[in-house]
Amino acid sequence: MIELRVGGMTCGHCVAAVTRAVQRLDPAAAVSVDLATGRVSVAGALARAAVESAIEAAGYTVETSGR
């Protein structure tokens, strides 16, 4: 499971956009977005870097520790 904190999400459209971005990589991936906390969880066989890149390409920021 990949757990990310994503900035810039403010509405249901944002939730759908992030979900679509991840599922373009793997349509079978289970994506859970908590708008209130800005957390995105992804269950599937995806690399963390690929998920981060897809979300950033959709126009959102991925906040990670150590960056």
N, C-alpha and C positions, 0 to 999 in steps of 0.2 A: 504494500500500500504506500502510495506517495501522498504526503501531506504538505501542502503549500499555503502560504499566506499571500493573498493576491490583492493588490491595491487598485483602486479605480472602479470597482464594481459598486453600482448604486441602485440597480433596479432588476426587474425580471429579464429585461432584454440582455443585460450584462451576464446574468446566469446562463441564459441560452447561448450567448456568444462564446463563453468560456467552455461550456459543455460541448458545443459543436467543434470548437478548435481542437479539443482533446480527442473527440470521437472521429475526427478526420484521420488521426494517426492510427486509431484502433476502434472500429465501430462497436466492438464488444466490451470496451472499457466501461466500467461503472464509475460515473462522475457524480460526486456529491458536492454541492456548493452551499455554504452557509453565508448568506449575504450579511447578516448582522456582525459576524466576527471576521469576515473576509477570508475564510478558510475554504480551501478546495482539497478534496480527497479523491484520489484516483486509484481504482483497483483494476489491475490488468497487467499485461506483459509489456509495459512501456518503460523506457529509460527516463529517469528524472530529467535529464538535460533536454530531451525531446519534448517532454510535456511543458517544461518552462519556456522553451523556445516557441512552441505553438501558442501558448497563452500570451506571451509578449508580442508575437506577430499579430494577435487579435487586438492589440492596443492596451493591454493591461500590464501592470508591473508585478513581478514576482519578487517578494521580499524574502531573502535568505540570510541566515546568520553567516558571518564570515566573509561577506562580500564588501 
